[in-house]
């Protein structure tokens, strides 16, 4: 089972004056339940951002893209490597 769901930082939550966040709107959310059940819910991302879960996305795929939050990528990479 996936340990991370994908969260999307919504445009109305973006902080003005911090354009860097607009280019990396995807975050990892620790999933206590299957991502499908979390779909649409507002959760706390691994990096501390408030995001809305996008249940149809998989963090293993999204996290490899440039549009993924660098902090979330760093956190999840560290945890995954520690578990293996
Ligand atoms: Zn993040």
PDB file of the backbone (N, CA, C, O) and the ligand in Angstrom, with CONECT records:
HET     ZN  A 101       1
ATOM      1  N   UNK A   1       0.844  -1.196   0.000  1.00  0.00           N
ATOM      2  CA  UNK A   1       0.000   0.000   0.000  1.00  0.00           C
ATOM      3  C   UNK A   1       0.882   1.251   0.000  1.00  0.00           C
ATOM      4  O   UNK A   1       1.932   1.290   0.642  1.00  0.00           O
ATOM      5  N   UNK A   2       0.440   2.249  -0.721  1.00  0.00           N
ATOM      6  CA  UNK A   2       1.208   3.488  -0.801  1.00  0.00           C
ATOM      7  C   UNK A   2       1.247   4.187   0.555  1.00  0.00           C
ATOM      8  O   UNK A   2       0.248   4.236   1.272  1.00  0.00           O
ATOM      9  N   UNK A   3       2.394   4.715   0.885  1.00  0.00           N
ATOM     10  CA  UNK A   3       2.512   5.427   2.144  1.00  0.00           C
ATOM     11  C   UNK A   3       2.299   6.927   1.963  1.00  0.00           C
ATOM     12  O   UNK A   3       2.152   7.663   2.938  1.00  0.00           O
ATOM     13  N   UNK A   4       2.284   7.373   0.705  1.00  0.00           N
ATOM     14  CA  UNK A   4       2.077   8.799   0.447  1.00  0.00           C
ATOM     15  C   UNK A   4       1.003   9.022  -0.612  1.00  0.00           C
ATOM     16  O   UNK A   4       0.978   8.367  -1.654  1.00  0.00           O
ATOM     17  N   UNK A   5       0.121   9.965  -0.310  1.00  0.00           N
ATOM     18  CA  UNK A   5      -0.828  10.436  -1.312  1.00  0.00           C
ATOM     19  C   UNK A   5      -0.270  11.735  -1.892  1.00  0.00           C
ATOM     20  O   UNK A   5       0.704  12.288  -1.382  1.00  0.00           O
ATOM     21  N   UNK A   6      -0.898  12.207  -2.957  1.00  0.00           N
ATOM     22  CA  UNK A   6      -0.451  13.442  -3.585  1.00  0.00           C
ATOM     23  C   UNK A   6      -1.387  14.582  -3.224  1.00  0.00           C
ATOM     24  O   UNK A   6      -2.605  14.466  -3.364  1.00  0.00           O
ATOM     25  N   UNK A   7      -0.818  15.672  -2.765  1.00  0.00           N
ATOM     26  CA  UNK A   7      -1.617  16.850  -2.448  1.00  0.00           C
ATOM     27  C   UNK A   7      -1.290  17.987  -3.398  1.00  0.00           C
ATOM     28  O   UNK A   7      -0.153  18.127  -3.848  1.00  0.00           O
ATOM     29  N   UNK A   8      -2.288  18.791  -3.697  1.00  0.00           N
ATOM     30  CA  UNK A   8      -2.120  19.907  -4.614  1.00  0.00           C
ATOM     31  C   UNK A   8      -2.322  21.211  -3.865  1.00  0.00           C
ATOM     32  O   UNK A   8      -3.352  21.423  -3.224  1.00  0.00           O
ATOM     33  N   UNK A   9      -1.327  22.080  -3.952  1.00  0.00           N
ATOM     34  CA  UNK A   9      -1.441  23.388  -3.337  1.00  0.00           C
ATOM     35  C   UNK A   9      -2.351  24.250  -4.195  1.00  0.00           C
ATOM     36  O   UNK A   9      -1.998  24.605  -5.319  1.00  0.00           O
ATOM     37  N   UNK A  10      -3.513  24.585  -3.670  1.00  0.00           N
ATOM     38  CA  UNK A  10      -4.509  25.275  -4.483  1.00  0.00           C
ATOM     39  C   UNK A  10      -4.119  26.726  -4.736  1.00  0.00           C
ATOM     40  O   UNK A  10      -3.519  27.377  -3.881  1.00  0.00           O
ATOM     41  N   UNK A  11      -4.468  27.227  -5.921  1.00  0.00           N
ATOM     42  CA  UNK A  11      -4.106  28.613  -6.273  1.00  0.00           C
ATOM     43  C   UNK A  11      -4.584  29.633  -5.251  1.00  0.00           C
ATOM     44  O   UNK A  11      -3.903  30.630  -5.011  1.00  0.00           O
ATOM     45  N   UNK A  12      -5.741  29.400  -4.646  1.00  0.00           N
ATOM     46  CA  UNK A  12      -6.247  30.390  -3.695  1.00  0.00           C
ATOM     47  C   UNK A  12      -5.515  30.335  -2.359  1.00  0.00           C
ATOM     48  O   UNK A  12      -5.736  31.169  -1.481  1.00  0.00           O
ATOM     49  N   UNK A  13      -4.644  29.345  -2.219  1.00  0.00           N
ATOM     50  CA  UNK A  13      -3.867  29.243  -0.977  1.00  0.00           C
ATOM     51  C   UNK A  13      -2.429  29.713  -1.189  1.00  0.00           C
ATOM     52  O   UNK A  13      -1.659  29.829  -0.236  1.00  0.00           O
ATOM     53  N   UNK A  14      -2.078  29.981  -2.437  1.00  0.00           N
ATOM     54  CA  UNK A  14      -0.706  30.395  -2.691  1.00  0.00           C
ATOM     55  C   UNK A  14      -0.417  31.727  -2.023  1.00  0.00           C
ATOM     56  O   UNK A  14      -1.258  32.626  -2.002  1.00  0.00           O
ATOM     57  N   UNK A  15       0.750  31.834  -1.494  1.00  0.00           N
ATOM     58  CA  UNK A  15       1.140  33.053  -0.815  1.00  0.00           C
ATOM     59  C   UNK A  15       1.659  34.073  -1.822  1.00  0.00           C
ATOM     60  O   UNK A  15       2.608  33.784  -2.549  1.00  0.00           O
ATOM     61  N   UNK A  16       1.068  35.239  -1.880  1.00  0.00           N
ATOM     62  CA  UNK A  16       1.548  36.274  -2.806  1.00  0.00           C
ATOM     63  C   UNK A  16       3.007  36.620  -2.520  1.00  0.00           C
ATOM     64  O   UNK A  16       3.426  36.694  -1.365  1.00  0.00           O
ATOM     65  N   UNK A  17       3.763  36.827  -3.580  1.00  0.00           N
ATOM     66  CA  UNK A  17       5.145  37.217  -3.396  1.00  0.00           C
ATOM     67  C   UNK A  17       6.093  36.044  -3.263  1.00  0.00           C
ATOM     68  O   UNK A  17       7.298  36.232  -3.093  1.00  0.00           O
ATOM     69  N   UNK A  18       5.559  34.833  -3.339  1.00  0.00           N
ATOM     70  CA  UNK A  18       6.426  33.657  -3.295  1.00  0.00           C
ATOM     71  C   UNK A  18       6.178  32.806  -4.535  1.00  0.00           C
ATOM     72  O   UNK A  18       5.639  31.703  -4.442  1.00  0.00           O
ATOM     73  N   UNK A  19       6.570  33.320  -5.686  1.00  0.00           N
ATOM     74  CA  UNK A  19       6.284  32.640  -6.965  1.00  0.00           C
ATOM     75  C   UNK A  19       6.931  31.269  -7.075  1.00  0.00           C
ATOM     76  O   UNK A  19       6.480  30.443  -7.869  1.00  0.00           O
ATOM     77  N   UNK A  20       7.965  31.007  -6.306  1.00  0.00           N
ATOM     78  CA  UNK A  20       8.634  29.710  -6.400  1.00  0.00           C
ATOM     79  C   UNK A  20       7.664  28.578  -6.077  1.00  0.00           C
ATOM     80  O   UNK A  20       7.746  27.501  -6.667  1.00  0.00           O
ATOM     81  N   UNK A  21       6.745  28.819  -5.139  1.00  0.00           N
ATOM     82  CA  UNK A  21       5.796  27.783  -4.773  1.00  0.00           C
ATOM     83  C   UNK A  21       4.828  27.475  -5.902  1.00  0.00           C
ATOM     84  O   UNK A  21       4.312  26.362  -6.002  1.00  0.00           O
ATOM     85  N   UNK A  22       4.584  28.468  -6.754  1.00  0.00           N
ATOM     86  CA  UNK A  22       3.640  28.261  -7.846  1.00  0.00           C
ATOM     87  C   UNK A  22       4.174  27.285  -8.882  1.00  0.00           C
ATOM     88  O   UNK A  22       3.406  26.705  -9.650  1.00  0.00           O
ATOM     89  N   UNK A  23       5.473  27.105  -8.905  1.00  0.00           N
ATOM     90  CA  UNK A  23       6.046  26.185  -9.884  1.00  0.00           C
ATOM     91  C   UNK A  23       6.163  24.764  -9.330  1.00  0.00           C
ATOM     92  O   UNK A  23       6.461  23.831 -10.076  1.00  0.00           O
ATOM     93  N   UNK A  24       5.936  24.599  -8.056  1.00  0.00           N
ATOM     94  CA  UNK A  24       6.012  23.264  -7.464  1.00  0.00           C
ATOM     95  C   UNK A  24       4.807  23.025  -6.568  1.00  0.00           C
ATOM     96  O   UNK A  24       4.937  22.922  -5.348  1.00  0.00           O
ATOM     97  N   UNK A  25       3.625  22.936  -7.190  1.00  0.00           N
ATOM     98  CA  UNK A  25       2.379  22.870  -6.401  1.00  0.00           C
ATOM     99  C   UNK A  25       2.060  21.485  -5.843  1.00  0.00           C
ATOM    100  O   UNK A  25       1.111  21.333  -5.074  1.00  0.00           O
ATOM    101  N   UNK A  26       2.850  20.464  -6.227  1.00  0.00           N
ATOM    102  CA  UNK A  26       2.524  19.106  -5.788  1.00  0.00           C
ATOM    103  C   UNK A  26       3.301  18.732  -4.531  1.00  0.00           C
ATOM    104  O   UNK A  26       4.514  18.928  -4.450  1.00  0.00           O
ATOM    105  N   UNK A  27       2.587  18.197  -3.567  1.00  0.00           N
ATOM    106  CA  UNK A  27       3.199  17.831  -2.289  1.00  0.00           C
ATOM    107  C   UNK A  27       2.861  16.396  -1.919  1.00  0.00           C
ATOM    108  O   UNK A  27       1.883  15.829  -2.406  1.00  0.00           O
ATOM    109  N   UNK A  28       3.687  15.813  -1.045  1.00  0.00           N
ATOM    110  CA  UNK A  28       3.421  14.477  -0.530  1.00  0.00           C
ATOM    111  C   UNK A  28       2.627  14.587   0.771  1.00  0.00           C
ATOM    112  O   UNK A  28       2.936  15.404   1.638  1.00  0.00           O
ATOM    113  N   UNK A  29       1.606  13.754   0.885  1.00  0.00           N
ATOM    114  CA  UNK A  29       0.789  13.715   2.095  1.00  0.00           C
ATOM    115  C   UNK A  29       0.878  12.311   2.678  1.00  0.00           C
ATOM    116  O   UNK A  29       0.602  11.331   1.986  1.00  0.00           O
ATOM    117  N   UNK A  30       1.255  12.212   3.929  1.00  0.00           N
ATOM    118  CA  UNK A  30       1.298  10.893   4.556  1.00  0.00           C
ATOM    119  C   UNK A  30      -0.109  10.314   4.589  1.00  0.00           C
ATOM    120  O   UNK A  30      -1.029  10.909   5.149  1.00  0.00           O
ATOM    121  N   UNK A  31      -0.257   9.154   3.985  1.00  0.00           N
ATOM    122  CA  UNK A  31      -1.590   8.568   3.835  1.00  0.00           C
ATOM    123  C   UNK A  31      -1.856   7.550   4.935  1.00  0.00           C
ATOM    124  O   UNK A  31      -1.209   6.505   5.009  1.00  0.00           O
ATOM    125  N   UNK A  32      -2.815   7.876   5.779  1.00  0.00           N
ATOM    126  CA  UNK A  32      -3.229   6.938   6.828  1.00  0.00           C
ATOM    127  C   UNK A  32      -4.276   5.991   6.268  1.00  0.00           C
ATOM    128  O   UNK A  32      -4.539   4.921   6.819  1.00  0.00           O
ATOM    129  N   UNK A  33      -4.869   6.416   5.154  1.00  0.00           N
ATOM    130  CA  UNK A  33      -5.890   5.631   4.479  1.00  0.00           C
ATOM    131  C   UNK A  33      -5.533   5.590   2.998  1.00  0.00           C
ATOM    132  O   UNK A  33      -4.693   6.374   2.556  1.00  0.00           O
ATOM    133  N   UNK A  34      -6.143   4.704   2.223  1.00  0.00           N
ATOM    134  CA  UNK A  34      -5.903   4.692   0.777  1.00  0.00           C
ATOM    135  C   UNK A  34      -6.153   6.068   0.166  1.00  0.00           C
ATOM    136  O   UNK A  34      -7.083   6.775   0.555  1.00  0.00           O
ATOM    137  N   UNK A  35      -5.303   6.436  -0.800  1.00  0.00           N
ATOM    138  CA  UNK A  35      -5.380   7.768  -1.396  1.00  0.00           C
ATOM    139  C   UNK A  35      -6.766   8.063  -1.958  1.00  0.00           C
ATOM    140  O   UNK A  35      -7.209   9.212  -1.957  1.00  0.00           O
ATOM    141  N   UNK A  36      -7.443   7.036  -2.433  1.00  0.00           N
ATOM    142  CA  UNK A  36      -8.773   7.227  -2.995  1.00  0.00           C
ATOM    143  C   UNK A  36      -9.765   7.740  -1.953  1.00  0.00           C
ATOM    144  O   UNK A  36     -10.666   8.515  -2.274  1.00  0.00           O
ATOM    145  N   UNK A  37      -9.595   7.306  -0.713  1.00  0.00           N
ATOM    146  CA  UNK A  37     -10.488   7.759   0.351  1.00  0.00           C
ATOM    147  C   UNK A  37     -10.182   9.177   0.783  1.00  0.00           C
ATOM    148  O   UNK A  37     -11.052   9.889   1.284  1.00  0.00           O
ATOM    149  N   UNK A  38      -8.930   9.583   0.583  1.00  0.00           N
ATOM    150  CA  UNK A  38      -8.521  10.933   0.983  1.00  0.00           C
ATOM    151  C   UNK A  38      -8.801  11.967  -0.095  1.00  0.00           C
ATOM    152  O   UNK A  38      -8.636  13.166   0.131  1.00  0.00           O
ATOM    153  N   UNK A  39      -9.222  11.509  -1.263  1.00  0.00           N
ATOM    154  CA  UNK A  39      -9.392  12.400  -2.410  1.00  0.00           C
ATOM    155  C   UNK A  39     -10.278  13.599  -2.066  1.00  0.00           C
ATOM    156  O   UNK A  39     -11.403  13.447  -1.588  1.00  0.00           O
ATOM    157  N   UNK A  40      -9.743  14.785  -2.322  1.00  0.00           N
ATOM    158  CA  UNK A  40     -10.508  16.004  -2.102  1.00  0.00           C
ATOM    159  C   UNK A  40     -10.399  16.562  -0.702  1.00  0.00           C
ATOM    160  O   UNK A  40     -10.848  17.680  -0.451  1.00  0.00           O
ATOM    161  N   UNK A  41      -9.817  15.819   0.211  1.00  0.00           N
ATOM    162  CA  UNK A  41      -9.704  16.305   1.583  1.00  0.00           C
ATOM    163  C   UNK A  41      -8.498  17.231   1.739  1.00  0.00           C
ATOM    164  O   UNK A  41      -7.498  17.089   1.035  1.00  0.00           O
ATOM    165  N   UNK A  42      -8.604  18.166   2.657  1.00  0.00           N
ATOM    166  CA  UNK A  42      -7.506  19.088   2.935  1.00  0.00           C
ATOM    167  C   UNK A  42      -6.637  18.467   4.027  1.00  0.00           C
ATOM    168  O   UNK A  42      -7.110  18.154   5.120  1.00  0.00           O
ATOM    169  N   UNK A  43      -5.360  18.298   3.703  1.00  0.00           N
ATOM    170  CA  UNK A  43      -4.452  17.613   4.626  1.00  0.00           C
ATOM    171  C   UNK A  43      -3.158  18.409   4.764  1.00  0.00           C
ATOM    172  O   UNK A  43      -2.895  19.350   4.016  1.00  0.00           O
ATOM    173  N   UNK A  44      -2.365  17.998   5.743  1.00  0.00           N
ATOM    174  CA  UNK A  44      -1.052  18.607   5.954  1.00  0.00           C
ATOM    175  C   UNK A  44      -0.012  17.810   5.178  1.00  0.00           C
ATOM    176  O   UNK A  44       0.119  16.600   5.366  1.00  0.00           O
ATOM    177  N   UNK A  45       0.716  18.483   4.316  1.00  0.00           N
ATOM    178  CA  UNK A  45       1.742  17.809   3.528  1.00  0.00           C
ATOM    179  C   UNK A  45       2.967  17.504   4.385  1.00  0.00           C
ATOM    180  O   UNK A  45       3.116  18.026   5.489  1.00  0.00           O
ATOM    181  N   UNK A  46       3.838  16.653   3.856  1.00  0.00           N
ATOM    182  CA  UNK A  46       5.047  16.260   4.591  1.00  0.00           C
ATOM    183  C   UNK A  46       5.899  17.474   4.957  1.00  0.00           C
ATOM    184  O   UNK A  46       6.565  17.477   5.992  1.00  0.00           O
ATOM    185  N   UNK A  47       5.881  18.501   4.111  1.00  0.00           N
ATOM    186  CA  UNK A  47       6.706  19.689   4.345  1.00  0.00           C
ATOM    187  C   UNK A  47       6.004  20.715   5.218  1.00  0.00           C
ATOM    188  O   UNK A  47       6.598  21.729   5.585  1.00  0.00           O
ATOM    189  N   UNK A  48       4.727  20.458   5.559  1.00  0.00           N
ATOM    190  CA  UNK A  48       4.007  21.384   6.412  1.00  0.00           C
ATOM    191  C   UNK A  48       3.013  22.268   5.686  1.00  0.00           C
ATOM    192  O   UNK A  48       2.303  23.046   6.323  1.00  0.00           O
ATOM    193  N   UNK A  49       2.945  22.164   4.363  1.00  0.00           N
ATOM    194  CA  UNK A  49       2.003  22.974   3.593  1.00  0.00           C
ATOM    195  C   UNK A  49       0.593  22.399   3.709  1.00  0.00           C
ATOM    196  O   UNK A  49       0.418  21.192   3.883  1.00  0.00           O
ATOM    197  N   UNK A  50      -0.401  23.265   3.613  1.00  0.00           N
ATOM    198  CA  UNK A  50      -1.792  22.820   3.589  1.00  0.00           C
ATOM    199  C   UNK A  50      -2.167  22.563   2.141  1.00  0.00           C
ATOM    200  O   UNK A  50      -2.092  23.462   1.303  1.00  0.00           O
ATOM    201  N   UNK A  51      -2.569  21.333   1.846  1.00  0.00           N
ATOM    202  CA  UNK A  51      -2.859  20.973   0.465  1.00  0.00           C
ATOM    203  C   UNK A  51      -4.168  20.192   0.390  1.00  0.00           C
ATOM    204  O   UNK A  51      -4.689  19.710   1.395  1.00  0.00           O
ATOM    205  N   UNK A  52      -4.678  20.086  -0.830  1.00  0.00           N
ATOM    206  CA  UNK A  52      -5.870  19.279  -1.062  1.00  0.00           C
ATOM    207  C   UNK A  52      -5.446  18.003  -1.777  1.00  0.00           C
ATOM    208  O   UNK A  52      -4.762  18.053  -2.799  1.00  0.00           O
ATOM    209  N   UNK A  53      -5.851  16.870  -1.238  1.00  0.00           N
ATOM    210  CA  UNK A  53      -5.422  15.591  -1.802  1.00  0.00           C
ATOM    211  C   UNK A  53      -6.040  15.367  -3.176  1.00  0.00           C
ATOM    212  O   UNK A  53      -7.235  15.566  -3.393  1.00  0.00           O
ATOM    213  N   UNK A  54      -5.177  14.945  -4.090  1.00  0.00           N
ATOM    214  CA  UNK A  54      -5.585  14.661  -5.465  1.00  0.00           C
ATOM    215  C   UNK A  54      -5.427  13.143  -5.629  1.00  0.00           C
ATOM    216  O   UNK A  54      -4.382  12.654  -6.059  1.00  0.00           O
ATOM    217  N   UNK A  55      -6.478  12.423  -5.277  1.00  0.00           N
ATOM    218  CA  UNK A  55      -6.392  10.976  -5.114  1.00  0.00           C
ATOM    219  C   UNK A  55      -6.024  10.185  -6.344  1.00  0.00           C
ATOM    220  O   UNK A  55      -5.563   9.049  -6.235  1.00  0.00           O
ATOM    221  N   UNK A  56      -6.218  10.767  -7.521  1.00  0.00           N
ATOM    222  CA  UNK A  56      -5.945  10.008  -8.743  1.00  0.00           C
ATOM    223  C   UNK A  56      -4.469  10.046  -9.131  1.00  0.00           C
ATOM    224  O   UNK A  56      -4.051   9.364 -10.066  1.00  0.00           O
ATOM    225  N   UNK A  57      -3.677  10.849  -8.406  1.00  0.00           N
ATOM    226  CA  UNK A  57      -2.254  10.947  -8.705  1.00  0.00           C
ATOM    227  C   UNK A  57      -1.458  10.045  -7.766  1.00  0.00           C
ATOM    228  O   UNK A  57      -1.877   9.784  -6.639  1.00  0.00           O
ATOM    229  N   UNK A  58      -0.324   9.581  -8.233  1.00  0.00           N
ATOM    230  CA  UNK A  58       0.544   8.746  -7.406  1.00  0.00           C
ATOM    231  C   UNK A  58       1.839   9.493  -7.124  1.00  0.00           C
ATOM    232  O   UNK A  58       2.470  10.019  -8.041  1.00  0.00           O
ATOM    233  N   UNK A  59       2.233   9.539  -5.858  1.00  0.00           N
ATOM    234  CA  UNK A  59       3.421  10.303  -5.488  1.00  0.00           C
ATOM    235  C   UNK A  59       4.693   9.745  -6.122  1.00  0.00           C
ATOM    236  O   UNK A  59       5.622  10.499  -6.410  1.00  0.00           O
ATOM    237  N   UNK A  60       4.741   8.439  -6.339  1.00  0.00           N
ATOM    238  CA  UNK A  60       5.937   7.854  -6.955  1.00  0.00           C
ATOM    239  C   UNK A  60       6.198   8.464  -8.333  1.00  0.00           C
ATOM    240  O   UNK A  60       7.342   8.590  -8.768  1.00  0.00           O
ATOM    241  N   UNK A  61       5.096   8.842  -9.014  1.00  0.00           N
ATOM    242  CA  UNK A  61       5.232   9.456 -10.341  1.00  0.00           C
ATOM    243  C   UNK A  61       5.386  10.964 -10.233  1.00  0.00           C
ATOM    244  O   UNK A  61       6.293  11.552 -10.823  1.00  0.00           O
ATOM    245  N   UNK A  62       4.499  11.578  -9.480  1.00  0.00           N
ATOM    246  CA  UNK A  62       4.509  13.038  -9.354  1.00  0.00           C
ATOM    247  C   UNK A  62       5.791  13.535  -8.686  1.00  0.00           C
ATOM    248  O   UNK A  62       6.325  14.585  -9.043  1.00  0.00           O
ATOM    249  N   UNK A  63       6.276  12.758  -7.705  1.00  0.00           N
ATOM    250  CA  UNK A  63       7.445  13.186  -6.962  1.00  0.00           C
ATOM    251  C   UNK A  63       8.716  13.235  -7.786  1.00  0.00           C
ATOM    252  O   UNK A  63       9.705  13.836  -7.366  1.00  0.00           O
ATOM    253  N   UNK A  64       8.701  12.611  -8.950  1.00  0.00           N
ATOM    254  CA  UNK A  64       9.873  12.605  -9.813  1.00  0.00           C
ATOM    255  C   UNK A  64       9.897  13.804 -10.759  1.00  0.00           C
ATOM    256  O   UNK A  64      10.882  14.027 -11.463  1.00  0.00           O
ATOM    257  N   UNK A  65       8.817  14.566 -10.773  1.00  0.00           N
ATOM    258  CA  UNK A  65       8.741  15.701 -11.694  1.00  0.00           C
ATOM    259  C   UNK A  65       9.291  16.968 -11.053  1.00  0.00           C
ATOM    260  O   UNK A  65       9.392  17.080  -9.831  1.00  0.00           O
ATOM    261  N   UNK A  66       9.643  17.920 -11.915  1.00  0.00           N
ATOM    262  CA  UNK A  66      10.141  19.205 -11.429  1.00  0.00           C
ATOM    263  C   UNK A  66       9.047  19.993 -10.719  1.00  0.00           C
ATOM    264  O   UNK A  66       9.334  20.880  -9.916  1.00  0.00           O
ATOM    265  N   UNK A  67       7.794  19.665 -11.018  1.00  0.00           N
ATOM    266  CA  UNK A  67       6.689  20.419 -10.420  1.00  0.00           C
ATOM    267  C   UNK A  67       6.377  19.953  -8.997  1.00  0.00           C
ATOM    268  O   UNK A  67       5.499  20.507  -8.335  1.00  0.00           O
ATOM    269  N   UNK A  68       7.100  18.932  -8.530  1.00  0.00           N
ATOM    270  CA  UNK A  68       6.880  18.463  -7.164  1.00  0.00           C
ATOM    271  C   UNK A  68       7.644  19.334  -6.175  1.00  0.00           C
ATOM    272  O   UNK A  68       8.710  19.861  -6.490  1.00  0.00           O
ATOM    273  N   UNK A  69       7.093  19.476  -4.991  1.00  0.00           N
ATOM    274  CA  UNK A  69       7.712  20.277  -3.933  1.00  0.00           C
ATOM    275  C   UNK A  69       9.082  19.684  -3.564  1.00  0.00           C
ATOM    276  O   UNK A  69       9.157  18.516  -3.182  1.00  0.00           O
ATOM    277  N   UNK A  70      10.161  20.467  -3.671  1.00  0.00           N
ATOM    278  CA  UNK A  70      11.512  19.954  -3.364  1.00  0.00           C
ATOM    279  C   UNK A  70      11.629  19.439  -1.934  1.00  0.00           C
ATOM    280  O   UNK A  70      12.297  18.435  -1.687  1.00  0.00           O
ATOM    281  N   UNK A  71      10.991  20.112  -1.008  1.00  0.00           N
ATOM    282  CA  UNK A  71      11.069  19.709   0.391  1.00  0.00           C
ATOM    283  C   UNK A  71      10.373  18.356   0.597  1.00  0.00           C
ATOM    284  O   UNK A  71      10.890  17.492   1.305  1.00  0.00           O
ATOM    285  N   UNK A  72       9.223  18.181  -0.010  1.00  0.00           N
ATOM    286  CA  UNK A  72       8.515  16.901   0.098  1.00  0.00           C
ATOM    287  C   UNK A  72       9.324  15.784  -0.561  1.00  0.00           C
ATOM    288  O   UNK A  72       9.361  14.661  -0.059  1.00  0.00           O
ATOM    289  N   UNK A  73       9.963  16.091  -1.674  1.00  0.00           N
ATOM    290  CA  UNK A  73      10.786  15.074  -2.349  1.00  0.00           C
ATOM    291  C   UNK A  73      11.927  14.639  -1.448  1.00  0.00           C
ATOM    292  O   UNK A  73      12.237  13.452  -1.345  1.00  0.00           O
ATOM    293  N   UNK A  74      12.553  15.617  -0.794  1.00  0.00           N
ATOM    294  CA  UNK A  74      13.683  15.317   0.078  1.00  0.00           C
ATOM    295  C   UNK A  74      13.220  14.456   1.262  1.00  0.00           C
ATOM    296  O   UNK A  74      13.876  13.479   1.623  1.00  0.00           O
ATOM    297  N   UNK A  75      12.097  14.828   1.851  1.00  0.00           N
ATOM    298  CA  UNK A  75      11.584  14.101   3.017  1.00  0.00           C
ATOM    299  C   UNK A  75      11.205  12.668   2.644  1.00  0.00           C
ATOM    300  O   UNK A  75      11.563  11.726   3.351  1.00  0.00           O
ATOM    301  N   UNK A  76      10.490  12.504   1.551  1.00  0.00           N
ATOM    302  CA  UNK A  76      10.027  11.163   1.195  1.00  0.00           C
ATOM    303  C   UNK A  76      11.175  10.289   0.716  1.00  0.00           C
ATOM    304  O   UNK A  76      11.163   9.081   0.953  1.00  0.00           O
ATOM    305  N   UNK A  77      12.154  10.862   0.055  1.00  0.00           N
ATOM    306  CA  UNK A  77      13.307  10.083  -0.391  1.00  0.00           C
ATOM    307  C   UNK A  77      14.090   9.561   0.795  1.00  0.00           C
ATOM    308  O   UNK A  77      14.545   8.417   0.796  1.00  0.00           O
ATOM    309  N   UNK A  78      14.244  10.395   1.796  1.00  0.00           N
ATOM    310  CA  UNK A  78      14.972   9.999   2.983  1.00  0.00           C
ATOM    311  C   UNK A  78      14.246   8.863   3.710  1.00  0.00           C
ATOM    312  O   UNK A  78      14.866   7.895   4.150  1.00  0.00           O
ATOM    313  N   UNK A  79      12.918   9.001   3.827  1.00  0.00           N
ATOM    314  CA  UNK A  79      12.157   7.983   4.552  1.00  0.00           C
ATOM    315  C   UNK A  79      12.106   6.665   3.789  1.00  0.00           C
ATOM    316  O   UNK A  79      12.158   5.591   4.387  1.00  0.00           O
ATOM    317  N   UNK A  80      12.004   6.752   2.480  1.00  0.00           N
ATOM    318  CA  UNK A  80      11.943   5.524   1.691  1.00  0.00           C
ATOM    319  C   UNK A  80      13.258   4.789   1.729  1.00  0.00           C
ATOM    320  O   UNK A  80      13.291   3.560   1.791  1.00  0.00           O
ATOM    321  N   UNK A  81      14.359   5.549   1.692  1.00  0.00           N
ATOM    322  CA  UNK A  81      15.673   4.887   1.700  1.00  0.00           C
ATOM    323  C   UNK A  81      15.985   4.313   3.072  1.00  0.00           C
ATOM    324  O   UNK A  81      16.697   3.317   3.192  1.00  0.00           O
ATOM    325  N   UNK A  82      15.440   4.956   4.115  1.00  0.00           N
ATOM    326  CA  UNK A  82      15.669   4.456   5.447  1.00  0.00           C
ATOM    327  C   UNK A  82      14.905   3.145   5.685  1.00  0.00           C
ATOM    328  O   UNK A  82      15.359   2.275   6.428  1.00  0.00           O
ATOM    329  N   UNK A  83      13.745   3.022   5.045  1.00  0.00           N
ATOM    330  CA  UNK A  83      12.903   1.841   5.254  1.00  0.00           C
ATOM    331  C   UNK A  83      13.447   0.616   4.529  1.00  0.00           C
ATOM    332  O   UNK A  83      13.148  -0.519   4.903  1.00  0.00           O
ATOM    333  N   UNK A  84      14.241   0.847   3.500  1.00  0.00           N
ATOM    334  CA  UNK A  84      14.694  -0.285   2.704  1.00  0.00           C
ATOM    335  C   UNK A  84      16.017  -0.828   3.224  1.00  0.00           C
ATOM    336  O   UNK A  84      16.551  -1.789   2.670  1.00  0.00           O
TER     337      UNK A  84
HETATM  338 ZN    ZN A 101       5.769  20.026   0.130  1.00  0.00          ZN
END
